[in-house]
Amino acid sequence: MAERFERHKQPWRSDEIQKLHTLAKKGMGLKAIAKTLTRSEESVKQRAKQDSISIAKLR
């Protein structure tokens, strides 16, 4: 069963975007970033693509 996120379809706040940039630069993986921001992995992936941020692919 898929997890539910309280922030479903909520607009990104500037502090969340800043945190996304910071976490991605630190080399965190998609799943960890999504959990930290309480956003879905898909939402984080879309925002990263929109801002031209690369997220580390962890094995």
DSSP file (Angstrom, degrees, kcal/mol; ACC not computed):
  #  RESIDUE AA STRUCTURE BP1 BP2  ACC     N-H-->O    O-->H-N    N-H-->O    O-->H-N    TCO  KAPPA ALPHA  PHI   PSI    X-CA   Y-CA   Z-CA
    1    1 A M              0   0    0      0, 0.0     2,-0.1     0, 0.0     0, 0.0   0.000 360.0 360.0 360.0 135.4    0.0    0.0    0.0
    2    2 A A        -     0   0    0      1,-0.1     2,-0.1     0, 0.0     0, 0.0  -0.355 360.0-108.9 -71.2 146.7    1.3    3.4   -0.9
    3    3 A E        -     0   0    0     -2,-0.1     2,-0.4     1,-0.1    -1,-0.1  -0.404  28.0-129.0 -71.0 150.7    2.3    5.9    1.7
    4    4 A R        -     0   0    0     -2,-0.1     2,-0.5    36,-0.0    -1,-0.1  -0.857  17.1-155.6-100.8 138.2    0.1    8.9    2.2
    5    5 A F    >   -     0   0    0     -2,-0.4     3,-1.4     1,-0.1    35,-0.1  -0.958  13.0-149.1-116.1 128.8    1.7   12.4    2.3
    6    6 A E  T 3  S+     0   0    0     -2,-0.5    -1,-0.1     1,-0.3    33,-0.1   0.766  98.2  59.7 -64.4 -24.9    0.0   15.2    4.1
    7    7 A R  T >  S+     0   0    0     31,-0.5     3,-2.2     3,-0.1    -1,-0.3   0.123  74.8 158.2 -92.8  21.8    1.5   17.7    1.6
    8    8 A H  T <  S-     0   0    0     -3,-1.4    31,-0.0     1,-0.3    -4,-0.0  -0.239  74.7 -10.3 -54.5 122.8   -0.2   16.0   -1.4
    9    9 A K  T 3  S+     0   0    0      1,-0.2    -1,-0.3    -2,-0.0    -2,-0.0   0.705  97.2 145.1  59.0  25.1   -0.4   18.5   -4.3
   10   10 A Q    <   -     0   0    0     -3,-2.2    -1,-0.2     1,-0.1     3,-0.1  -0.697  56.0-103.9 -88.2 144.0    0.7   21.4   -2.1
   11   11 A P        -     0   0    0      0, 0.0     2,-0.3     0, 0.0    -1,-0.1  -0.319  39.8-102.7 -64.8 150.9    2.8   24.1   -3.7
   12   12 A W        -     0   0    0      4,-0.0     2,-0.2     2,-0.0     0, 0.0  -0.584  32.6-140.4 -75.7 131.5    6.5   24.1   -2.9
   13   13 A R     >  -     0   0    0     -2,-0.3     4,-2.0     1,-0.1     3,-0.4  -0.568  22.7-113.3 -86.3 157.1    7.6   26.7   -0.3
   14   14 A S  H  > S+     0   0    0      1,-0.2     4,-2.2     2,-0.2     5,-0.1   0.852 117.0  54.3 -61.5 -35.0   10.9   28.5   -0.8
   15   15 A D  H  > S+     0   0    0      1,-0.2     4,-2.0     2,-0.2    -1,-0.2   0.851 107.8  50.5 -68.7 -32.1   12.4   26.9    2.4
   16   16 A E  H  > S+     0   0    0     -3,-0.4     4,-2.4     2,-0.2    -2,-0.2   0.897 110.1  49.4 -69.4 -40.0   11.5   23.4    1.0
   17   17 A I  H  X S+     0   0    0     -4,-2.0     4,-2.3     2,-0.2    -2,-0.2   0.916 110.7  50.6 -64.3 -43.0   13.2   24.2   -2.3
   18   18 A Q  H  X S+     0   0    0     -4,-2.2     4,-2.3     1,-0.2    -1,-0.2   0.916 111.1  48.5 -59.5 -44.3   16.3   25.5   -0.5
   19   19 A K  H  X S+     0   0    0     -4,-2.0     4,-3.0     2,-0.2     5,-0.3   0.885 108.4  54.2 -65.8 -39.1   16.4   22.3    1.6
   20   20 A L  H  X S+     0   0    0     -4,-2.4     4,-2.4     2,-0.2     5,-0.2   0.934 109.8  47.4 -59.0 -47.1   16.0   20.2   -1.6
   21   21 A H  H  X S+     0   0    0     -4,-2.3     4,-2.1     1,-0.2    -2,-0.2   0.924 114.0  47.8 -60.0 -45.5   19.0   22.0   -3.1
   22   22 A T  H  X S+     0   0    0     -4,-2.3     4,-1.6     2,-0.2    -2,-0.2   0.933 113.4  45.7 -62.6 -48.7   21.1   21.5    0.1
   23   23 A L  H  <>S+     0   0    0     -4,-3.0     5,-2.0     1,-0.2     4,-0.4   0.886 112.2  51.4 -65.3 -39.2   20.3   17.8    0.5
   24   24 A A  H ><5S+     0   0    0     -4,-2.4     3,-1.1    -5,-0.3    32,-0.3   0.900 108.7  51.3 -64.8 -40.1   20.9   17.1   -3.2
   25   25 A K  H 3<5S+     0   0    0     -4,-2.1    -1,-0.2     1,-0.3    -2,-0.2   0.825 104.5  57.6 -65.7 -30.7   24.3   18.8   -3.0
   26   26 A K  T 3<5S-     0   0    0     -4,-1.6    -1,-0.3    -5,-0.2    -2,-0.2   0.585 120.1-111.9 -75.3  -9.2   25.2   16.7    0.1
   27   27 A G  T < 5 +     0   0    0     -3,-1.1    -3,-0.2    -4,-0.4    -2,-0.1   0.678  58.3 160.8  89.8  18.4   24.6   13.6   -2.1
   28   28 A M      < -     0   0    0     -5,-2.0    28,-0.8     1,-0.1    -1,-0.2  -0.400  38.5-113.7 -71.0 151.1   21.4   12.2   -0.4
   29   29 A G  B  >  -a   56   0A   0     26,-0.1     4,-2.3     1,-0.1     5,-0.2  -0.329  25.4-104.4 -81.7 167.0   19.3    9.8   -2.4
   30   30 A L  H  > S+     0   0    0     26,-0.6     4,-2.7     1,-0.2     5,-0.2   0.902 118.2  50.5 -57.6 -47.5   15.8   10.4   -3.7
   31   31 A K  H  > S+     0   0    0      1,-0.2     4,-2.1     2,-0.2    -1,-0.2   0.908 112.2  47.0 -61.3 -43.6   14.1    8.3   -1.0
   32   32 A A  H  > S+     0   0    0      2,-0.2     4,-2.3     1,-0.2    -1,-0.2   0.889 113.0  48.7 -66.6 -40.5   15.9   10.0    1.9
   33   33 A I  H  X S+     0   0    0     -4,-2.3     4,-2.4     2,-0.2    -2,-0.2   0.931 111.1  50.4 -65.0 -45.1   15.2   13.5    0.5
   34   34 A A  H  X>S+     0   0    0     -4,-2.7     5,-2.4     1,-0.2     4,-0.6   0.909 112.1  47.3 -59.7 -43.1   11.5   12.7    0.0
   35   35 A K  H ><5S+     0   0    0     -4,-2.1     3,-0.6    -5,-0.2    -1,-0.2   0.910 111.7  50.4 -66.1 -41.9   11.2   11.4    3.5
   36   36 A T  H 3<5S+     0   0    0     -4,-2.3    -2,-0.2     1,-0.2    -1,-0.2   0.891 117.5  39.3 -62.4 -40.8   13.0   14.4    5.0
   37   37 A L  H 3<5S-     0   0    0     -4,-2.4    -1,-0.2    -5,-0.2    -2,-0.2   0.466 106.7-126.0 -88.3  -1.6   10.7   16.8    3.1
   38   38 A T  T <<5S+     0   0    0     -4,-0.6   -31,-0.5    -3,-0.6     2,-0.3   0.917  70.2 125.4  49.7  48.4    7.6   14.7    3.6
   39   39 A R      < -     0   0    0     -5,-2.4    -1,-0.2    -6,-0.2    -2,-0.1  -0.872  68.1 -96.8-125.4 159.7    7.0   14.7   -0.1
   40   40 A S     >  -     0   0    0     -2,-0.3     4,-2.3     1,-0.1     5,-0.2  -0.407  31.4-117.9 -73.4 156.7    6.5   11.8   -2.5
   41   41 A E  H  > S+     0   0    0      1,-0.2     4,-2.7     2,-0.2     5,-0.2   0.895 116.8  53.6 -60.6 -39.2    9.6   10.6   -4.5
   42   42 A E  H  > S+     0   0    0      2,-0.2     4,-2.4     1,-0.2    -1,-0.2   0.901 107.9  49.5 -63.5 -41.7    7.8   11.6   -7.7
   43   43 A S  H  > S+     0   0    0      2,-0.2     4,-2.3     1,-0.2    -1,-0.2   0.914 112.8  46.9 -63.0 -44.1    7.2   15.1   -6.4
   44   44 A V  H  X S+     0   0    0     -4,-2.3     4,-2.6     2,-0.2    -2,-0.2   0.913 111.9  51.2 -64.0 -43.1   10.8   15.5   -5.4
   45   45 A K  H  X S+     0   0    0     -4,-2.7     4,-2.2     1,-0.2    -2,-0.2   0.912 111.1  47.7 -61.0 -44.1   12.0   14.1   -8.7
   46   46 A Q  H  X S+     0   0    0     -4,-2.4     4,-2.3     2,-0.2    -1,-0.2   0.914 113.1  47.5 -64.5 -43.1    9.8   16.5  -10.7
   47   47 A R  H  X S+     0   0    0     -4,-2.3     4,-2.0     2,-0.2    -2,-0.2   0.900 111.0  51.5 -66.7 -39.7   10.9   19.5   -8.6
   48   48 A A  H  <>S+     0   0    0     -4,-2.6     5,-3.2     1,-0.2     4,-0.3   0.909 111.1  48.0 -62.2 -42.1   14.6   18.5   -9.0
   49   49 A K  H ><5S+     0   0    0     -4,-2.2     3,-1.1     3,-0.2    -2,-0.2   0.904 109.8  52.8 -64.8 -41.0   14.1   18.3  -12.8
   50   50 A Q  H 3<5S+     0   0    0     -4,-2.3    -1,-0.2     1,-0.3    -2,-0.2   0.864 115.6  40.2 -61.6 -37.2   12.4   21.7  -12.9
   51   51 A D  T 3<5S-     0   0    0     -4,-2.0    -1,-0.3    -5,-0.1    -2,-0.2   0.317 113.3-117.6 -95.2   7.4   15.3   23.2  -11.0
   52   52 A S  T < 5 +     0   0    0     -3,-1.1     2,-0.4    -4,-0.3    -3,-0.2   0.904  61.6 151.7  55.8  46.8   18.0   21.3  -13.0
   53   53 A I      < -     0   0    0     -5,-3.2     2,-0.5    -6,-0.1    -1,-0.2  -0.886  38.6-142.0-106.1 135.8   19.2   19.5   -9.8
   54   54 A S        -     0   0    0     -2,-0.4     2,-0.4    -5,-0.0    -5,-0.0  -0.845  12.4-152.2 -98.4 136.4   20.8   16.1  -10.1
   55   55 A I        -     0   0    0     -2,-0.5   -26,-0.1   -28,-0.1   -25,-0.1  -0.886  25.7-105.4-108.5 136.0   20.0   13.6   -7.3
   56   56 A A  B     -a   29   0A   0    -28,-0.8     2,-0.9    -2,-0.4   -26,-0.6  -0.261  23.4-135.1 -60.7 139.5   22.4   10.9   -6.3
   57   57 A K        -     0   0    0    -28,-0.1     2,-0.3   -27,-0.1    -1,-0.1  -0.863  26.2-162.4 -96.6 106.1   21.6    7.4   -7.4
   58   58 A L              0   0    0     -2,-0.9   -28,-0.1     1,-0.1   -30,-0.0  -0.667 360.0 360.0 -92.5 144.5   22.3    5.2   -4.4
   59   59 A R              0   0    0     -2,-0.3    -1,-0.1     0, 0.0    -2,-0.0   0.413 360.0 360.0 -97.3 360.0   22.6    1.5   -4.6
